C-alpha cells in the first residue's frame, strides 16, 4: 500500500462519523484500539486513520475508495496482521459474511 495523498491528517474520525461500525476498546496517550464490525455488504462513510496495526478476526474482502477518486480491493484471512499507513478512505465489505477486525492506531 503506497503512502500517497491518502494521509489521514484532518480526516473525519470513524468513531464520530460511523459509530455503528467503529467502537473504542481501549485508549491512552500512545494508542487507540478500535473494534471494527461490518455486516455483509455494508459500507461506511469517508473517514481517516493514523498509522497503525490491524488484526483480522474474520476473513474478509473489502473495497476502499479514496478522496482522490481511486479505489482498491483488499482481502485478508482471519488471523492476519497488517500495517496500515495513515490514510483517509471509505470502506465497503464486499462479502456476504460479517467482517471484524481490531485496529491499533498509533498516536504521535
BAMAR-99139 format. One record per atom (N, C-alpha, C, CB): x, y, z; residue in three letters; atom name; residue number from 1. Coordinates in Angstrom, 2 decimals. Glycine has a CB too. Layout:
BEGIN
X, Y, Z, ALA, CA, NUM
...
This chain:
BEGIN
0.84, -1.17, 0.00, UNK, N, 1
0.00, 0.00, 0.00, UNK, CA, 1
0.89, 1.24, 0.00, UNK, C, 1
-0.96, -0.01, 1.21, UNK, CB, 1
0.81, 2.04, -1.00, UNK, N, 2
1.66, 3.21, -1.11, UNK, CA, 2
1.11, 4.36, -0.28, UNK, C, 2
1.78, 3.64, -2.57, UNK, CB, 2
2.05, 5.09, 0.31, UNK, N, 3
1.64, 6.29, 1.03, UNK, CA, 3
1.62, 7.42, 0.01, UNK, C, 3
2.60, 6.62, 2.25, UNK, CB, 3
0.42, 7.81, -0.42, UNK, N, 4
0.27, 8.87, -1.40, UNK, CA, 4
-0.49, 10.01, -0.75, UNK, C, 4
-0.47, 8.37, -2.68, UNK, CB, 4
-1.44, 10.57, -1.47, UNK, N, 5
-2.23, 11.64, -0.88, UNK, CA, 5
-3.38, 11.08, -0.05, UNK, C, 5
-2.77, 12.57, -1.96, UNK, CB, 5
-3.13, 9.95, 0.59, UNK, N, 6
-4.15, 9.29, 1.40, UNK, CA, 6
-3.96, 9.54, 2.89, UNK, C, 6
-4.13, 7.81, 1.13, UNK, CB, 6
-3.06, 10.42, 3.26, UNK, N, 7
-2.79, 10.69, 4.68, UNK, CA, 7
-4.05, 11.13, 5.40, UNK, C, 7
-1.71, 11.76, 4.82, UNK, CB, 7
-4.15, 10.76, 6.67, UNK, N, 8
-5.38, 10.97, 7.43, UNK, CA, 8
-5.44, 12.30, 8.17, UNK, C, 8
-5.54, 9.88, 8.41, UNK, CB, 8
-4.41, 13.13, 8.06, UNK, N, 9
-4.42, 14.40, 8.80, UNK, CA, 9
-5.67, 15.20, 8.46, UNK, C, 9
-3.16, 15.23, 8.47, UNK, CB, 9
-6.43, 15.55, 9.47, UNK, N, 10
-7.63, 16.36, 9.29, UNK, CA, 10
-8.84, 15.57, 8.81, UNK, C, 10
-7.35, 17.44, 8.32, UNK, CB, 10
-8.71, 14.27, 8.63, UNK, N, 11
-9.83, 13.44, 8.17, UNK, CA, 11
-10.82, 13.21, 9.31, UNK, C, 11
-9.33, 12.10, 7.62, UNK, CB, 11
-12.05, 12.87, 8.95, UNK, N, 12
-13.08, 12.60, 9.95, UNK, CA, 12
-12.73, 11.37, 10.78, UNK, C, 12
-14.45, 12.41, 9.27, UNK, CB, 12
-13.06, 11.41, 12.06, UNK, N, 13
-12.83, 10.30, 12.99, UNK, CA, 13
-13.91, 9.25, 12.76, UNK, C, 13
-12.83, 10.80, 14.48, UNK, CB, 13
-13.53, 7.98, 12.49, UNK, N, 14
-14.55, 6.97, 12.22, UNK, CA, 14
-15.50, 6.73, 13.39, UNK, C, 14
-13.88, 5.67, 11.86, UNK, CB, 14
-15.03, 6.88, 14.61, UNK, N, 15
-15.89, 6.68, 15.78, UNK, CA, 15
-16.98, 7.75, 15.82, UNK, C, 15
-15.05, 6.71, 17.07, UNK, CB, 15
-16.65, 8.94, 15.35, UNK, N, 16
-17.63, 10.04, 15.35, UNK, CA, 16
-18.61, 9.93, 14.18, UNK, C, 16
-16.91, 11.38, 15.31, UNK, CB, 16
-18.11, 9.63, 12.99, UNK, N, 17
-18.97, 9.64, 11.80, UNK, CA, 17
-19.65, 8.31, 11.53, UNK, C, 17
-18.18, 10.04, 10.59, UNK, CB, 17
-19.16, 7.21, 12.15, UNK, N, 18
-19.73, 5.89, 11.89, UNK, CA, 18
-19.67, 4.99, 13.13, UNK, C, 18
-18.99, 5.22, 10.73, UNK, CB, 18
-20.33, 5.41, 14.23, UNK, N, 19
-20.27, 4.62, 15.47, UNK, CA, 19
-20.93, 3.25, 15.35, UNK, C, 19
-20.92, 5.39, 16.58, UNK, CB, 19
-21.72, 3.03, 14.32, UNK, N, 20
-22.33, 1.71, 14.11, UNK, CA, 20
-21.26, 0.65, 13.82, UNK, C, 20
-23.35, 1.77, 12.95, UNK, CB, 20
-20.16, 1.07, 13.18, UNK, N, 21
-19.13, 0.12, 12.77, UNK, CA, 21
-17.83, 0.22, 13.57, UNK, C, 21
-18.82, 0.32, 11.32, UNK, CB, 21
-17.61, 1.31, 14.31, UNK, N, 22
-16.33, 1.56, 15.00, UNK, CA, 22
-16.56, 1.80, 16.48, UNK, C, 22
-15.59, 2.76, 14.38, UNK, CB, 22
-15.88, 1.01, 17.32, UNK, N, 23
-16.02, 1.14, 18.78, UNK, CA, 23
-14.63, 1.20, 19.40, UNK, C, 23
-16.85, -0.04, 19.38, UNK, CB, 23
-14.41, 2.13, 20.32, UNK, N, 24
-13.14, 2.22, 21.04, UNK, CA, 24
-13.13, 1.14, 22.13, UNK, C, 24
-12.93, 3.65, 21.65, UNK, CB, 24
-12.13, 0.26, 22.07, UNK, N, 25
-11.96, -0.79, 23.09, UNK, CA, 25
-11.00, -0.35, 24.18, UNK, C, 25
-11.46, -2.09, 22.44, UNK, CB, 25
-10.03, 0.49, 23.82, UNK, N, 26
-9.01, 0.95, 24.76, UNK, CA, 26
-8.37, 2.20, 24.17, UNK, C, 26
-7.93, -0.17, 25.04, UNK, CB, 26
-7.98, 3.14, 25.05, UNK, N, 27
-7.28, 4.34, 24.58, UNK, CA, 27
-6.42, 4.89, 25.70, UNK, C, 27
-8.27, 5.41, 24.09, UNK, CB, 27
-5.21, 5.31, 25.34, UNK, N, 28
-4.35, 6.05, 26.26, UNK, CA, 28
-3.57, 7.07, 25.44, UNK, C, 28
-3.38, 5.09, 27.05, UNK, CB, 28
-2.51, 7.63, 25.99, UNK, N, 29
-1.77, 8.68, 25.28, UNK, CA, 29
-0.93, 8.14, 24.12, UNK, C, 29
-0.87, 9.42, 26.26, UNK, CB, 29
-0.75, 6.83, 24.02, UNK, N, 30
0.09, 6.23, 22.98, UNK, CA, 30
-0.69, 5.57, 21.84, UNK, C, 30
1.00, 5.21, 23.60, UNK, CB, 30
-1.84, 4.94, 22.17, UNK, N, 31
-2.61, 4.19, 21.17, UNK, CA, 31
-4.11, 4.35, 21.38, UNK, C, 31
-2.23, 2.72, 21.21, UNK, CB, 31
-4.84, 4.04, 20.33, UNK, N, 32
-6.29, 3.87, 20.41, UNK, CA, 32
-6.60, 2.54, 19.72, UNK, C, 32
-7.09, 5.09, 19.75, UNK, CB, 32
-7.33, 1.67, 20.42, UNK, N, 33
-7.66, 0.35, 19.88, UNK, CA, 33
-9.14, 0.36, 19.48, UNK, C, 33
-7.35, -0.78, 20.92, UNK, CB, 33
-9.38, 0.11, 18.20, UNK, N, 34
-10.74, 0.08, 17.67, UNK, CA, 34
-11.16, -1.35, 17.35, UNK, C, 34
-10.85, 0.96, 16.41, UNK, CB, 34
-12.41, -1.67, 17.65, UNK, N, 35
-13.04, -2.90, 17.15, UNK, CA, 35
-13.92, -2.45, 15.99, UNK, C, 35
-13.87, -3.67, 18.29, UNK, CB, 35
-13.71, -3.07, 14.85, UNK, N, 36
-14.41, -2.70, 13.63, UNK, CA, 36
-15.28, -3.88, 13.20, UNK, C, 36
-13.41, -2.30, 12.49, UNK, CB, 36
-16.57, -3.62, 13.02, UNK, N, 37
-17.54, -4.64, 12.62, UNK, CA, 37
-18.39, -4.12, 11.47, UNK, C, 37
-18.45, -5.05, 13.82, UNK, CB, 37
-18.45, -4.89, 10.40, UNK, N, 38
-19.35, -4.60, 9.28, UNK, CA, 38
-20.19, -5.83, 9.01, UNK, C, 38
-18.55, -4.17, 8.00, UNK, CB, 38
-21.46, -5.65, 8.77, UNK, N, 39
-22.30, -6.74, 8.32, UNK, CA, 39
-22.03, -7.01, 6.84, UNK, C, 39
-23.79, -6.44, 8.56, UNK, CB, 39
-22.63, -8.06, 6.30, UNK, N, 40
-22.47, -8.37, 4.89, UNK, CA, 40
-22.87, -7.17, 4.00, UNK, C, 40
-23.31, -9.60, 4.53, UNK, CB, 40
-21.99, -6.84, 3.08, UNK, N, 41
-22.25, -5.80, 2.06, UNK, CA, 41
-22.45, -4.40, 2.63, UNK, C, 41
-23.47, -6.16, 1.27, UNK, CB, 41
-22.10, -4.16, 3.90, UNK, N, 42
-22.24, -2.82, 4.48, UNK, CA, 42
-21.06, -1.95, 4.08, UNK, C, 42
-22.35, -2.90, 6.01, UNK, CB, 42
-21.31, -0.64, 4.06, UNK, N, 43
-20.24, 0.32, 3.79, UNK, CA, 43
-20.27, 1.42, 4.83, UNK, C, 43
-20.36, 0.90, 2.38, UNK, CB, 43
-19.17, 2.14, 4.91, UNK, N, 44
-19.01, 3.19, 5.91, UNK, CA, 44
-19.22, 4.56, 5.29, UNK, C, 44
-17.62, 3.11, 6.55, UNK, CB, 44
-18.65, 5.55, 5.94, UNK, N, 45
-18.58, 6.92, 5.46, UNK, CA, 45
-17.10, 7.27, 5.34, UNK, C, 45
-19.35, 7.93, 6.42, UNK, CB, 45
-16.76, 8.25, 4.54, UNK, N, 46
-15.37, 8.66, 4.39, UNK, CA, 46
-14.83, 9.08, 5.76, UNK, C, 46
-15.23, 9.82, 3.36, UNK, CB, 46
-13.67, 8.54, 6.12, UNK, N, 47
-13.03, 8.85, 7.40, UNK, CA, 47
-11.54, 8.53, 7.30, UNK, C, 47
-13.69, 8.04, 8.57, UNK, CB, 47
-10.79, 8.81, 8.36, UNK, N, 48
-9.36, 8.56, 8.31, UNK, CA, 48
-8.85, 7.87, 9.55, UNK, C, 48
-8.62, 9.85, 8.12, UNK, CB, 48
-7.67, 7.27, 9.39, UNK, N, 49
-6.97, 6.62, 10.50, UNK, CA, 49
-5.51, 7.06, 10.45, UNK, C, 49
-7.09, 5.06, 10.41, UNK, CB, 49
-4.89, 7.25, 11.62, UNK, N, 50
-3.44, 7.41, 11.63, UNK, CA, 50
-2.81, 6.04, 11.36, UNK, C, 50
-2.93, 8.01, 13.00, UNK, CB, 50
-1.51, 5.99, 11.22, UNK, N, 51
-0.81, 4.72, 11.02, UNK, CA, 51
-1.12, 3.77, 12.17, UNK, C, 51
0.71, 4.94, 10.89, UNK, CB, 51
-1.15, 2.47, 11.85, UNK, N, 52
-1.43, 1.51, 12.90, UNK, CA, 52
-1.29, 0.08, 12.40, UNK, C, 52
-2.80, 1.73, 13.44, UNK, CB, 52
-1.61, -0.84, 13.30, UNK, N, 53
-1.53, -2.27, 13.02, UNK, CA, 53
-2.92, -2.86, 13.20, UNK, C, 53
-0.48, -2.98, 13.94, UNK, CB, 53
-3.34, -3.67, 12.22, UNK, N, 54
-4.63, -4.34, 12.29, UNK, CA, 54
-4.46, -5.84, 12.44, UNK, C, 54
-5.46, -4.02, 11.06, UNK, CB, 54
-5.46, -6.47, 13.05, UNK, N, 55
-5.51, -7.92, 13.15, UNK, CA, 55
-6.92, -8.34, 12.73, UNK, C, 55
-5.17, -8.42, 14.61, UNK, CB, 55
-6.99, -9.19, 11.71, UNK, N, 56
-8.28, -9.65, 11.19, UNK, CA, 56
-8.83, -10.74, 12.09, UNK, C, 56
-8.13, -10.17, 9.74, UNK, CB, 56
-10.06, -10.59, 12.51, UNK, N, 57
-10.73, -11.62, 13.31, UNK, CA, 57
-11.56, -12.54, 12.42, UNK, C, 57
-11.61, -10.97, 14.38, UNK, CB, 57
-11.87, -12.10, 11.22, UNK, N, 58
-12.61, -12.90, 10.24, UNK, CA, 58
-11.93, -12.75, 8.89, UNK, C, 58
-14.11, -12.47, 10.16, UNK, CB, 58
-12.16, -13.69, 7.99, UNK, N, 59
-11.77, -13.49, 6.59, UNK, CA, 59
-12.60, -12.34, 6.06, UNK, C, 59
-11.98, -14.80, 5.73, UNK, CB, 59
-12.02, -11.56, 5.19, UNK, N, 60
-12.82, -10.51, 4.58, UNK, CA, 60
-12.24, -10.04, 3.26, UNK, C, 60
-12.96, -9.35, 5.52, UNK, CB, 60
-13.13, -9.44, 2.49, UNK, N, 61
-12.76, -8.81, 1.23, UNK, CA, 61
-13.47, -7.46, 1.20, UNK, C, 61
-13.14, -9.71, -0.02, UNK, CB, 61
-12.72, -6.41, 1.00, UNK, N, 62
-13.31, -5.08, 1.02, UNK, CA, 62
-12.82, -4.21, -0.11, UNK, C, 62
-13.03, -4.42, 2.32, UNK, CB, 62
-13.58, -3.16, -0.38, UNK, N, 63
-13.19, -2.13, -1.34, UNK, CA, 63
-12.98, -0.84, -0.56, UNK, C, 63
-14.27, -1.95, -2.48, UNK, CB, 63
-11.89, -0.15, -0.87, UNK, N, 64
-11.57, 1.11, -0.22, UNK, CA, 64
-11.50, 2.20, -1.27, UNK, C, 64
-10.23, 1.01, 0.57, UNK, CB, 64
-12.39, 3.17, -1.16, UNK, N, 65
-12.39, 4.33, -2.05, UNK, CA, 65
-11.64, 5.45, -1.34, UNK, C, 65
-13.85, 4.78, -2.44, UNK, CB, 65
-10.86, 6.21, -2.11, UNK, N, 66
-10.03, 7.28, -1.55, UNK, CA, 66
-10.49, 8.65, -2.06, UNK, C, 66
-8.56, 7.05, -1.90, UNK, CB, 66
-10.16, 9.70, -1.32, UNK, N, 67
-10.60, 11.05, -1.71, UNK, CA, 67
-10.12, 11.48, -3.10, UNK, C, 67
-10.11, 12.04, -0.70, UNK, CB, 67
-9.03, 10.89, -3.59, UNK, N, 68
-8.53, 11.28, -4.91, UNK, CA, 68
-9.28, 10.59, -6.05, UNK, C, 68
-7.05, 10.97, -5.02, UNK, CB, 68
-10.34, 9.82, -5.72, UNK, N, 69
-11.15, 9.17, -6.73, UNK, CA, 69
-10.72, 7.75, -7.07, UNK, C, 69
-11.14, 9.98, -7.97, UNK, CB, 69
-9.59, 7.30, -6.55, UNK, N, 70
-9.15, 5.93, -6.80, UNK, CA, 70
-9.80, 4.98, -5.79, UNK, C, 70
-7.61, 5.84, -6.72, UNK, CB, 70
-9.70, 3.70, -6.07, UNK, N, 71
-10.22, 2.67, -5.17, UNK, CA, 71
-9.37, 1.42, -5.34, UNK, C, 71
-11.73, 2.37, -5.46, UNK, CB, 71
-9.35, 0.59, -4.32, UNK, N, 72
-8.66, -0.69, -4.41, UNK, CA, 72
-9.39, -1.71, -3.56, UNK, C, 72
-7.19, -0.57, -3.98, UNK, CB, 72
-9.26, -2.99, -3.96, UNK, N, 73
-9.82, -4.07, -3.18, UNK, CA, 73
-8.70, -4.68, -2.34, UNK, C, 73
-10.48, -5.15, -4.09, UNK, CB, 73
-9.07, -5.10, -1.13, UNK, N, 74
-8.14, -5.74, -0.21, UNK, CA, 74
-8.81, -6.98, 0.37, UNK, C, 74
-7.69, -4.76, 0.94, UNK, CB, 74
-8.07, -8.07, 0.44, UNK, N, 75
-8.59, -9.30, 1.02, UNK, CA, 75
-7.61, -9.80, 2.07, UNK, C, 75
-8.84, -10.39, -0.07, UNK, CB, 75
-8.14, -10.29, 3.18, UNK, N, 76
-7.31, -10.79, 4.28, UNK, CA, 76
-7.96, -12.02, 4.87, UNK, C, 76
-7.11, -9.70, 5.36, UNK, CB, 76
-7.13, -12.86, 5.45, UNK, N, 77
-7.60, -14.07, 6.14, UNK, CA, 77
-7.66, -13.81, 7.64, UNK, C, 77
-6.67, -15.28, 5.83, UNK, CB, 77
-8.56, -14.49, 8.32, UNK, N, 78
-8.65, -14.41, 9.78, UNK, CA, 78
-7.28, -14.74, 10.37, UNK, C, 78
-9.74, -15.38, 10.34, UNK, CB, 78
-6.86, -13.93, 11.35, UNK, N, 79
-5.57, -14.12, 12.00, UNK, CA, 79
-4.45, -13.32, 11.39, UNK, C, 79
-5.20, -15.55, 11.97, UNK, CB, 79
-4.65, -12.77, 10.21, UNK, N, 80
-3.61, -11.98, 9.55, UNK, CA, 80
-3.43, -10.64, 10.26, UNK, C, 80
-3.94, -11.75, 8.06, UNK, CB, 80
-2.18, -10.23, 10.39, UNK, N, 81
-1.85, -8.90, 10.93, UNK, CA, 81
-1.30, -8.07, 9.78, UNK, C, 81
-0.81, -8.99, 12.12, UNK, CB, 81
-1.56, -6.77, 9.79, UNK, N, 82
-1.11, -5.91, 8.70, UNK, CA, 82
-0.81, -4.51, 9.20, UNK, C, 82
-2.17, -5.86, 7.59, UNK, CB, 82
0.03, -3.82, 8.46, UNK, N, 83
0.37, -2.41, 8.70, UNK, CA, 83
-0.56, -1.55, 7.86, UNK, C, 83
1.87, -2.12, 8.36, UNK, CB, 83
-1.13, -0.52, 8.47, UNK, N, 84
-1.95, 0.45, 7.75, UNK, CA, 84
-1.28, 1.81, 7.88, UNK, C, 84
-3.42, 0.49, 8.30, UNK, CB, 84
-0.72, 2.34, 6.77, UNK, N, 85
-0.20, 3.70, 6.86, UNK, CA, 85
-1.39, 4.65, 7.07, UNK, C, 85
0.63, 4.09, 5.57, UNK, CB, 85
-1.16, 5.79, 7.61, UNK, N, 86
-2.25, 6.74, 7.79, UNK, CA, 86
-2.94, 7.00, 6.46, UNK, C, 86
-1.75, 8.06, 8.40, UNK, CB, 86
-4.27, 6.90, 6.44, UNK, N, 87
-5.00, 7.14, 5.20, UNK, CA, 87
-6.43, 7.53, 5.48, UNK, C, 87
-4.95, 5.92, 4.30, UNK, CB, 87
-7.03, 8.19, 4.50, UNK, N, 88
-8.45, 8.51, 4.51, UNK, CA, 88
-9.10, 7.61, 3.47, UNK, C, 88
-8.71, 10.05, 4.20, UNK, CB, 88
-10.21, 6.99, 3.84, UNK, N, 89
-10.86, 6.06, 2.92, UNK, CA, 89
-12.34, 5.88, 3.25, UNK, C, 89
-10.15, 4.71, 2.96, UNK, CB, 89
-13.04, 5.26, 2.32, UNK, N, 90
-14.43, 4.86, 2.51, UNK, CA, 90
-14.47, 3.36, 2.25, UNK, C, 90
-15.42, 5.67, 1.56, UNK, CB, 90
-14.53, 2.53, 3.32, UNK, N, 91
-14.52, 1.09, 3.15, UNK, CA, 91
-15.91, 0.49, 2.92, UNK, C, 91
-13.89, 0.45, 4.34, UNK, CB, 91
-15.90, -0.64, 2.22, UNK, N, 92
-17.13, -1.39, 1.97, UNK, CA, 92
-16.81, -2.89, 2.08, UNK, C, 92
-17.73, -1.04, 0.56, UNK, CB, 92
-17.62, -3.63, 2.81, UNK, N, 93
-17.47, -5.07, 2.91, UNK, CA, 93
-18.08, -5.70, 1.65, UNK, C, 93
-18.16, -5.63, 4.22, UNK, CB, 93
-17.28, -6.35, 0.83, UNK, N, 94
-17.76, -6.95, -0.41, UNK, CA, 94
-18.26, -8.37, -0.24, UNK, C, 94
-16.66, -6.93, -1.43, UNK, CB, 94
-18.16, -8.93, 0.95, UNK, N, 95
-18.55, -10.32, 1.15, UNK, CA, 95
-19.97, -10.45, 1.72, UNK, C, 95
-17.56, -11.02, 2.07, UNK, CB, 95
-20.46, -11.68, 1.67, UNK, N, 96
-21.79, -11.99, 2.20, UNK, CA, 96
-21.73, -12.42, 3.66, UNK, C, 96
-22.44, -13.07, 1.38, UNK, CB, 96
-20.58, -12.24, 4.30, UNK, N, 97
-20.40, -12.59, 5.70, UNK, CA, 97
-19.90, -11.37, 6.46, UNK, C, 97
-19.41, -13.77, 5.86, UNK, CB, 97
-20.09, -11.33, 7.79, UNK, N, 98
-19.61, -10.20, 8.58, UNK, CA, 98
-18.09, -10.08, 8.54, UNK, C, 98
-20.08, -10.34, 10.03, UNK, CB, 98
-17.63, -8.88, 8.71, UNK, N, 99
-16.20, -8.55, 8.76, UNK, CA, 99
-15.92, -8.01, 10.15, UNK, C, 99
-15.79, -7.50, 7.63, UNK, CB, 99
-14.87, -8.50, 10.80, UNK, N, 100
-14.49, -7.99, 12.12, UNK, CA, 100
-12.97, -7.94, 12.21, UNK, C, 100
-15.09, -8.87, 13.26, UNK, CB, 100
-12.47, -6.82, 12.73, UNK, N, 101
-11.03, -6.69, 12.95, UNK, CA, 101
-10.76, -5.74, 14.10, UNK, C, 101
-10.32, -6.21, 11.68, UNK, CB, 101
-9.53, -5.81, 14.58, UNK, N, 102
-9.03, -4.90, 15.61, UNK, CA, 102
-7.98, -4.01, 14.95, UNK, C, 102
-8.43, -5.68, 16.86, UNK, CB, 102
-8.07, -2.71, 15.16, UNK, N, 103
-7.08, -1.78, 14.62, UNK, CA, 103
-6.47, -1.00, 15.77, UNK, C, 103
-7.73, -0.81, 13.58, UNK, CB, 103
-5.15, -1.08, 15.90, UNK, N, 104
-4.41, -0.33, 16.92, UNK, CA, 104
-3.81, 0.89, 16.24, UNK, C, 104
-3.30, -1.22, 17.61, UNK, CB, 104
-4.43, 2.05, 16.48, UNK, N, 105
-3.96, 3.30, 15.89, UNK, CA, 105
-2.86, 3.90, 16.77, UNK, C, 105
-5.14, 4.30, 15.70, UNK, CB, 105
-1.77, 4.30, 16.14, UNK, N, 106
-0.67, 4.91, 16.87, UNK, CA, 106
-0.88, 6.41, 16.99, UNK, C, 106
0.67, 4.62, 16.19, UNK, CB, 106
-0.58, 6.95, 18.17, UNK, N, 107
-0.65, 8.40, 18.37, UNK, CA, 107
0.76, 8.95, 18.36, UNK, C, 107
-1.38, 8.75, 19.71, UNK, CB, 107
0.92, 10.18, 17.88, UNK, N, 108
2.28, 10.75, 17.84, UNK, CA, 108
2.70, 11.28, 19.19, UNK, C, 108
2.36, 11.87, 16.83, UNK, CB, 108
